[in-house]
Amino acid sequence: MEASVEQEAASTLTQEKQIVERQLYEKLSEAVETLGYTYDMQTFAENEYNRGVLYSELVDFDNDGVHEVYAFMKGTDYPVSAYTHRNKDNYIQEIWTGNANGESAILSFSSEVDQLVCSACDMNVSLVKGQDGRTFIKMFSNQTSQGITVDKTWIYAKEPNNSAMELAITGFTIDNNEGAIDYILNGKETDQATYDTAFAPYAGEERSILISNFSEKKYGFDYTSPASNVGKVLAALAPSVNSIVGQEELLEKNKREEIIKALDEFSTTRRIHHHASEVVQFLVLDVIQKYNLDHEYSDMGEMVFDGATVKAKYKETFGVDLDIENMNFPSRESQSIIAYEAGEFYIYPTGFYFDAIDRHFQDVYKVRDDLYYVTILDNEFNNTEYSLSKDTNITAEEMFAKDIAGWPKEARIWLKPEIQRYAVVKYMDGAPKVQYMGAQNLTDQEIEAF
């Protein structure tokens, strides 16, 4: 009886661990899909144009035996992410905590580090392994002006059973170079002994994330391959996502080629999800373009397509009924790129475009006789912005024909390399139809549901 209770408890812990790791995987992969990886950055103070995830690791911040995900990235001014703090041109720290009792991981900590502030007042960031087993975030700035030196320190800590990483202590010292140093602890003046005693519990082994002083401004981690670094974290979390990826790949050559050919029709597509209106919008555009469907023009200059015709071609393409009426699809009032109203699709004139994709199909896994799971590796390149910067037309094809390692730096800042994606292909009436594509590595249950 006692052994049975222990086995049940162990099984519960294993299940909770898998749930947490899947949630953390989802948050980190979402950052990679929307921001990409940075490339060829040697000094953070000069990183003006790049965006993307630079660094990540699994850290047990509250010493409860369960890892959180720490991620360090460069945001962008464009609204590319559902998380608004990522849509800013600053460095960003994130900590995600898994939630075994919920559907999604919790954002425990986010902090913006302005690159100009970094340059001006030497902001340093590090992870500190404390004496009590917890890991703290330490932010430290040094600024000297008119002979006065001000050192400021912020320590963030996470308590067990608390999802938030909170500010634990702040302090700064003021040295006027006349022999006396003022100590300010949590906003109040104090003496050196009290100051040192208060900070002592947060001392320990320190690992730098940002290093900034008068002589150097650099990353404290290996920045040579963000894709490899973050990829290792994703790989560590991946076994809890599904049991398919990493198993024996499909050996039937003809079947593999047929599946890849079906996917290759969508070589410029990032996401396929037939129940998410924000994804379906662009899939409808793809279908309209693929079949060059007839249209009329509205008084507002919109292209107007017959809804029944579009739905029929959508089902022909994907084998899925397009249930627009029960989907939160944009109306004409929304002025979205595409809208649906009174049985017709409306497309507004727009200059919107996506980055070009250099797609590499990796492995094809057999889930069952009619269902297959595919891993994909993409490089994305904004050749439009690169062409504008060079005042000449440069195609993605001519760039991808060259070894990326040999691209000039001004081209690499528009590159998002090694984006991992996944796809589900289901055979319907003997033909392969794409049911899903995206950066989220689906769980066994989600795959089987197709």
C-alpha positions as CSV (number, residue, x, y, z in Angstrom):
1,M,0.0,0.0,0.0
2,E,2.8,2.4,1.0
3,A,4.7,1.6,-2.2
4,S,1.6,2.2,-4.2
5,V,1.2,5.7,-2.7
6,E,4.9,6.5,-3.4
7,Q,4.5,5.3,-7.0
8,E,1.4,7.4,-7.4
9,A,3.2,10.5,-6.0
10,A,6.2,9.9,-8.3
11,S,3.9,9.6,-11.3
12,T,2.2,12.8,-10.4
13,L,5.5,14.6,-10.1
14,T,6.6,13.3,-13.5
15,Q,3.4,14.5,-15.1
16,E,3.7,17.9,-13.5
17,K,7.3,18.2,-14.7
18,Q,6.2,17.4,-18.2
19,I,3.4,20.0,-18.1
20,V,5.8,22.6,-16.8
21,E,8.5,21.9,-19.4
22,R,5.9,22.0,-22.2
23,Q,4.8,25.4,-21.0
24,L,8.3,26.7,-20.8
25,Y,9.1,25.4,-24.3
26,E,6.1,27.2,-25.7
27,K,7.1,30.6,-24.3
28,L,10.7,30.4,-25.4
29,S,9.8,29.1,-28.9
30,E,7.3,31.9,-29.2
31,A,10.1,34.4,-28.6
32,V,12.2,32.7,-31.2
33,E,9.4,32.6,-33.8
34,T,8.5,36.3,-33.5
35,L,11.9,37.9,-32.8
36,G,14.3,35.3,-34.3
37,Y,17.9,35.1,-33.2
38,T,20.4,37.9,-33.3
39,Y,23.4,37.5,-35.5
40,D,27.0,38.7,-35.4
41,M,26.7,41.1,-32.4
42,Q,29.9,41.8,-30.5
43,T,29.1,44.8,-28.4
44,F,25.6,45.5,-27.0
45,A,26.1,49.2,-26.9
46,E,26.4,49.3,-30.7
47,N,23.6,46.9,-31.4
48,E,21.2,49.4,-33.1
49,Y,19.2,47.3,-35.6
50,N,19.4,43.7,-34.5
51,R,16.5,42.0,-32.7
52,G,16.1,38.5,-31.4
53,V,16.9,36.1,-28.6
54,L,20.5,36.2,-27.6
55,Y,20.7,33.8,-24.6
56,S,18.7,31.4,-22.5
57,E,19.2,28.9,-19.8
58,L,17.3,26.8,-17.3
59,V,17.7,28.2,-13.8
60,D,16.1,27.1,-10.5
61,F,15.7,30.7,-9.2
62,D,13.7,29.8,-6.0
63,N,15.6,26.5,-5.2
64,D,12.4,24.4,-5.2
65,G,13.8,21.7,-7.5
66,V,12.0,23.0,-10.6
67,H,13.7,25.0,-13.3
68,E,12.4,28.3,-14.7
69,V,13.4,29.7,-18.1
70,Y,15.7,32.7,-18.2
71,A,15.8,34.5,-21.5
72,F,17.7,37.6,-22.7
73,M,16.7,39.2,-25.9
74,K,16.7,42.4,-28.0
75,G,13.2,43.6,-28.7
76,T,11.9,45.6,-31.7
77,D,9.7,48.7,-32.1
78,Y,7.3,46.8,-34.3
79,P,4.3,45.0,-32.9
80,V,5.5,41.4,-33.7
81,S,4.7,39.8,-30.4
82,A,1.6,39.3,-28.3
83,Y,3.8,40.3,-25.3
84,T,4.0,44.1,-25.5
85,H,7.2,44.5,-23.5
86,R,9.0,42.6,-26.4
87,N,7.8,45.3,-28.9
88,K,10.4,47.8,-27.7
89,D,13.8,48.5,-29.0
90,N,15.5,47.6,-25.7
91,Y,17.3,44.7,-24.2
92,I,14.8,42.5,-22.3
93,Q,15.2,39.9,-19.6
94,E,12.4,37.4,-19.0
95,I,11.8,34.7,-16.4
96,W,9.0,32.2,-17.1
97,T,7.7,29.9,-14.3
98,G,5.7,26.7,-15.2
99,N,2.2,26.3,-13.8
100,A,1.3,22.7,-13.4
101,N,-2.2,23.6,-12.4
102,G,-2.8,26.0,-15.3
103,E,-2.7,26.1,-19.1
104,S,0.2,28.4,-19.5
105,A,3.5,29.4,-17.9
106,I,3.6,32.6,-15.8
107,L,5.8,35.6,-16.6
108,S,7.6,35.9,-13.3
109,F,9.9,38.8,-14.3
110,S,10.5,41.1,-17.2
111,S,13.0,44.0,-17.2
112,E,14.0,46.4,-20.0
113,V,17.5,47.6,-20.2
114,D,17.8,50.6,-22.5
115,Q,20.8,50.2,-24.7
116,L,21.5,54.0,-24.5
117,V,21.4,53.9,-20.7
118,C,23.8,50.9,-20.8
119,S,26.2,53.0,-22.8
120,A,25.9,56.1,-20.7
121,C,25.9,54.8,-17.2
122,D,27.4,51.4,-17.4
123,M,24.5,49.1,-16.6
124,N,25.7,45.5,-15.7
125,V,23.5,42.5,-15.4
126,S,24.4,39.2,-13.8
127,L,23.0,36.0,-12.3
128,V,24.1,35.3,-8.7
129,K,24.0,31.8,-7.1
130,G,23.2,32.6,-3.4
131,Q,24.3,30.8,-0.3
132,D,20.7,29.5,0.3
133,G,20.6,27.8,-3.2
134,R,18.5,30.5,-4.8
135,T,19.7,32.4,-7.9
136,F,19.3,36.2,-7.9
137,I,19.3,38.8,-10.7
138,K,21.7,41.6,-9.9
139,M,21.6,44.8,-11.8
140,F,24.4,47.3,-11.2
141,S,25.2,50.7,-12.6
142,N,28.1,53.0,-12.2
143,Q,28.0,56.7,-13.2
144,T,30.6,59.4,-12.6
145,S,29.7,63.1,-13.2
146,Q,31.5,66.2,-12.0
147,G,33.8,64.2,-9.7
148,I,31.0,62.3,-8.0
149,T,30.7,58.6,-8.4
150,V,27.3,56.9,-7.9
151,D,27.0,53.1,-7.7
152,K,23.5,51.6,-7.8
153,T,22.5,48.0,-7.1
154,W,19.2,46.2,-7.5
155,I,18.7,42.6,-6.4
156,Y,15.7,40.6,-7.6
157,A,14.8,37.3,-5.8
158,K,12.1,34.6,-6.1
159,E,10.6,32.9,-3.1
160,P,9.3,29.3,-3.2
161,N,5.6,29.1,-3.9
162,N,5.6,32.6,-5.3
163,S,5.5,32.9,-9.1
164,A,6.8,36.5,-9.1
165,M,10.5,37.5,-9.1
166,E,10.4,40.6,-6.9
167,L,12.8,43.4,-6.0
168,A,14.4,42.2,-2.7
169,I,16.8,45.0,-2.0
170,T,18.2,48.2,-3.5
171,G,21.1,50.3,-2.6
172,F,23.5,53.0,-3.8
173,T,26.6,54.6,-2.7
174,I,27.8,58.2,-3.4
175,D,31.5,58.9,-3.4
176,N,32.4,62.6,-3.7
177,N,36.1,61.7,-3.8
178,E,36.7,63.6,-0.6
179,G,37.1,60.6,1.6
180,A,33.4,60.2,2.7
181,I,31.0,57.7,1.1
182,D,27.2,58.0,1.7
183,Y,25.2,54.7,1.8
184,I,21.5,54.6,0.9
185,L,19.7,51.3,1.6
186,N,16.1,50.8,0.3
187,G,15.7,54.6,0.0
188,K,17.1,55.5,3.4
189,E,20.5,56.7,4.5
190,T,22.5,54.2,6.6
191,D,26.1,53.3,7.6
192,Q,28.5,51.0,5.8
193,A,28.2,48.1,8.3
194,T,24.4,48.0,8.0
195,Y,24.6,48.3,4.2
196,D,27.1,45.4,3.9
197,T,25.1,43.2,6.3
198,A,21.9,43.8,4.3
199,F,23.5,42.8,1.0
200,A,25.5,39.8,2.4
201,P,22.7,37.2,1.9
202,Y,22.6,38.0,-1.8
203,A,26.3,37.5,-2.4
204,G,27.6,34.4,-4.2
205,E,29.0,33.0,-7.4
206,E,28.3,35.6,-10.1
207,R,27.8,35.0,-13.8
208,S,27.7,38.1,-16.1
209,I,25.0,38.7,-18.7
210,L,26.0,42.3,-19.5
211,I,29.4,43.7,-18.7
212,S,29.8,47.5,-19.0
213,N,32.5,49.8,-17.7
214,F,34.7,52.5,-18.9
215,S,37.0,50.2,-20.9
216,E,34.6,47.6,-22.2
217,K,30.9,47.0,-23.1
218,K,30.2,43.3,-23.9
219,Y,28.1,40.3,-23.3
220,G,29.1,38.0,-20.5
221,F,27.9,34.9,-22.3
222,D,29.0,33.2,-25.5
223,Y,27.3,35.3,-28.2
224,T,28.8,33.5,-31.2
225,S,25.7,31.3,-31.9
226,P,22.5,32.3,-30.1
227,A,20.7,29.6,-32.2
228,S,22.9,26.9,-30.7
229,N,22.6,28.2,-27.1
230,V,18.9,28.7,-27.1
231,G,18.5,25.5,-29.2
232,K,20.1,23.5,-26.4
233,V,17.5,24.8,-23.9
234,L,14.6,24.0,-26.3
235,A,16.1,20.5,-26.8
236,A,16.3,20.0,-23.1
237,L,12.6,20.8,-22.8
238,A,11.5,19.0,-25.9
239,P,11.3,15.4,-24.6
240,S,8.4,16.5,-22.4
241,V,6.6,17.9,-25.5
242,N,6.1,14.7,-27.5
243,S,7.6,11.2,-27.9
244,I,7.8,11.5,-31.7
245,V,10.6,13.9,-32.6
246,G,13.9,12.1,-32.3
247,Q,12.5,8.7,-33.0
248,E,13.2,6.8,-36.2
249,E,12.3,9.0,-39.2
250,L,10.2,7.9,-42.2
251,L,12.2,5.5,-44.4
252,E,9.7,5.3,-47.2
253,K,11.3,7.5,-49.8
254,N,8.3,8.0,-52.1
255,K,6.0,8.8,-49.2
256,R,8.5,11.3,-47.7
257,E,8.9,13.1,-51.0
258,E,5.1,13.3,-51.4
259,I,4.7,14.8,-48.0
260,I,7.4,17.3,-48.5
261,K,6.0,18.3,-51.9
262,A,2.6,19.0,-50.2
263,L,4.4,21.2,-47.7
264,D,6.5,22.9,-50.3
265,E,3.4,24.5,-51.7
266,F,3.5,26.7,-48.6
267,S,7.2,27.5,-48.7
268,T,6.5,31.2,-47.7
269,T,4.1,30.2,-44.9
270,R,5.0,30.5,-41.2
271,R,1.9,29.2,-39.5
272,I,-1.0,27.0,-40.5
273,H,-3.8,26.6,-37.9
274,H,-7.3,26.2,-39.1
275,H,-9.1,27.4,-35.9
276,A,-7.1,30.6,-35.2
277,S,-8.6,33.5,-37.1
278,E,-5.3,35.5,-37.0
279,V,-3.7,32.6,-38.9
280,V,-6.6,31.8,-41.2
281,Q,-6.6,35.3,-42.5
282,F,-3.3,34.8,-44.2
283,L,-4.2,31.2,-45.3
284,V,-7.2,32.7,-47.1
285,L,-4.9,35.1,-48.8
286,D,-2.7,32.2,-49.9
287,V,-5.6,30.3,-51.3
288,I,-6.9,33.3,-53.2
289,Q,-3.4,33.9,-54.7
290,K,-2.8,30.3,-55.5
291,Y,-6.0,29.9,-57.5
292,N,-6.0,33.5,-58.8
293,L,-9.7,33.7,-58.0
294,D,-11.9,36.2,-59.8
295,H,-13.0,39.3,-57.9
296,E,-14.8,42.6,-58.2
297,Y,-14.0,46.0,-56.6
298,S,-16.1,47.7,-53.9
299,D,-16.7,51.5,-53.7
300,M,-13.9,51.7,-51.2
301,G,-11.4,50.1,-53.6
302,E,-11.3,46.7,-51.9
303,M,-11.0,43.5,-53.8
304,V,-14.2,41.5,-53.2
305,F,-14.2,37.7,-53.4
306,D,-17.2,35.3,-53.3
307,G,-17.2,33.6,-49.9
308,A,-18.5,30.2,-51.1
309,T,-15.8,30.0,-53.8
310,V,-13.0,30.8,-51.4
311,K,-14.3,28.3,-48.8
312,A,-14.5,25.6,-51.5
313,K,-10.9,26.2,-52.6
314,Y,-9.8,26.3,-49.0
315,K,-11.2,22.8,-48.4
316,E,-9.7,21.6,-51.7
317,T,-6.3,22.9,-50.4
318,F,-6.4,21.8,-46.8
319,G,-9.2,19.3,-46.6
320,V,-10.8,21.4,-43.9
321,D,-14.1,23.2,-43.8
322,L,-13.6,26.9,-43.2
323,D,-16.1,27.9,-40.5
324,I,-15.8,31.6,-40.8
325,E,-19.2,32.4,-39.3
326,N,-18.2,30.9,-36.0
327,M,-14.7,32.4,-36.0
328,N,-13.7,35.8,-34.7
329,F,-12.8,37.0,-38.2
330,P,-12.2,40.7,-38.8
331,S,-15.1,42.8,-40.2
332,R,-14.7,45.6,-42.7
333,E,-14.8,48.1,-39.9
334,S,-11.6,46.7,-38.4
335,Q,-9.7,47.8,-41.6
336,S,-7.7,44.6,-41.3
337,I,-5.8,43.4,-44.4
338,I,-8.6,40.9,-45.0
339,A,-12.2,41.0,-43.8
340,Y,-15.4,38.9,-44.1
341,E,-18.9,40.3,-44.3
342,A,-22.2,39.1,-45.6
343,G,-20.8,36.1,-47.3
344,E,-17.9,37.9,-49.1
345,F,-14.2,38.4,-48.4
346,Y,-12.7,41.9,-48.7
347,I,-9.0,42.6,-49.2
348,Y,-7.7,46.1,-48.6
349,P,-4.8,47.4,-50.7
350,T,-1.7,47.3,-48.5
351,G,2.1,47.3,-48.7
352,F,2.4,44.7,-46.0
353,Y,5.0,41.9,-46.7
354,F,6.7,39.1,-44.9
355,D,10.4,38.2,-44.8
356,A,11.6,35.7,-47.4
357,I,12.1,32.2,-46.2
358,D,14.9,29.7,-47.0
359,R,13.3,26.4,-46.0
360,H,15.0,23.1,-45.2
361,F,12.8,20.1,-44.5
362,Q,14.5,17.9,-41.9
363,D,12.7,14.7,-40.7
364,V,9.4,13.1,-41.4
365,Y,7.9,10.9,-38.6
366,K,5.0,8.5,-39.0
367,V,2.4,9.0,-36.3
368,R,-0.1,6.5,-37.9
369,D,-0.9,5.3,-41.4
370,D,-2.7,8.6,-42.3
371,L,-0.8,11.1,-40.1
372,Y,2.8,12.4,-40.3
373,Y,4.8,14.9,-38.3
374,V,7.6,17.0,-40.0
375,T,10.4,19.1,-38.6
376,I,11.5,22.1,-40.6
377,L,14.4,24.6,-40.2
378,D,13.9,28.1,-41.7
379,N,16.2,31.1,-42.4
380,E,14.2,34.3,-42.8
381,F,15.6,37.4,-44.5
382,N,14.1,40.9,-44.9
383,N,15.5,41.6,-48.3
384,T,13.2,44.5,-48.8
385,E,14.7,46.6,-45.9
386,Y,18.2,45.4,-47.0
387,S,17.6,46.6,-50.5
388,L,16.3,50.0,-49.3
389,S,19.5,50.4,-47.2
390,K,21.7,49.6,-50.2
391,D,19.5,51.7,-52.6
392,T,19.3,48.7,-55.0
393,N,17.1,45.7,-55.6
394,I,18.5,42.6,-53.9
395,T,16.5,39.4,-54.0
396,A,16.4,36.8,-51.3
397,E,17.2,34.1,-53.8
398,E,20.6,35.7,-54.7
399,M,21.4,36.1,-51.0
400,F,20.4,32.6,-49.9
401,A,22.5,31.2,-52.8
402,K,25.6,32.4,-50.8
403,D,27.0,31.0,-47.6
404,I,25.3,33.0,-44.8
405,A,28.6,33.0,-42.9
406,G,30.0,35.1,-45.7
407,W,27.2,37.7,-45.8
408,P,28.2,41.3,-44.9
409,K,27.2,42.5,-41.5
410,E,24.8,45.0,-42.9
411,A,22.9,42.1,-44.5
412,R,23.0,39.8,-41.4
413,I,21.2,42.3,-39.3
414,W,18.1,41.6,-41.4
415,L,18.5,37.8,-41.0
416,K,16.6,35.5,-38.6
417,P,18.6,32.2,-38.8
418,E,17.6,28.7,-37.8
419,I,13.9,29.1,-36.9
420,Q,12.7,25.6,-35.9
421,R,9.1,24.8,-37.1
422,Y,6.9,21.7,-37.2
423,A,4.1,20.5,-39.4
424,V,1.3,18.0,-39.4
425,V,0.3,16.3,-42.7
426,K,-2.8,14.2,-42.9
427,Y,-3.9,12.0,-45.8
428,M,-7.5,12.6,-46.8
429,D,-8.9,10.6,-49.7
430,G,-5.4,9.5,-50.5
431,A,-4.0,13.1,-50.8
432,P,-1.7,14.8,-48.2
433,K,-3.2,17.9,-46.6
434,V,-1.4,20.3,-44.3
435,Q,-3.2,20.5,-40.9
436,Y,-0.7,22.5,-38.9
437,M,2.6,24.4,-39.2
438,G,4.3,26.6,-36.6
439,A,7.1,27.0,-34.1
440,Q,5.1,25.2,-31.4
441,N,6.2,21.6,-31.1
442,L,2.9,19.9,-30.5
443,T,2.2,17.4,-27.7
444,D,1.4,13.7,-28.4
445,Q,-2.2,14.4,-27.6
446,E,-2.4,17.4,-29.9
447,I,-0.9,15.5,-32.8
448,E,-3.1,12.5,-32.3
449,A,-6.2,14.8,-32.3
450,F,-5.7,15.3,-36.0
